[in-house]
Amino acid sequence: MVGVNKVILIGNLGKNPDVVAFPQDRHDETSNVVKKASFPLATTEYRKNRSGERVEQTEWHNVVCWRTLAEIAEKILRKGTQIYVEGKLQTRSWEDKEGNKRYITEVVADNFTVLANKNRPDEANDREHDPLCAILNNDTEPLGDLPF
């Protein structure tokens, strides 16, 4: 039987992405670094307790993006941005300075979509204020006729 490891989250960034560039040893790649972006994502759910009061519960998730997705995250994601993330759970371990074994579970993102950005000005709907438009340029291929 095959397992499924799929995570879908909608939440707000807790801080700007931390970006690290790792040197790459491959000679066949055009870039000699691989980027990793990581950021905390808060998901909030609301429920009613036994007395009927509305209770808020927030969970924090560690999200990691690699390569091109990390470069896009570095350019357009900011603290407070609401995003939709798809990815998988991955747990890794390491030894800290005192020799204790530590574990962390992260969401390794396959893709994300910006849903809302609280920090953008009201006129942000204009193309000149859209950070995604800054990445795309006139050389970007249009989607053309979609079959649906």
Salt bridges, closest charged atoms under 4 A:
ASP18 OD2 - LYS15 NZ 2.88
GLU29 OE2 - ARG26 NH1 3.38
GLU74 OE1 - LYS35 NZ 2.85
GLU86 OE1 - LYS6 NZ 3.09
ASP96 OD2 - ARG102 NE 3.00
GLU106 OE2 - ARG92 NH2 3.04
GLU128 OE2 - HIS129 NE2 3.45
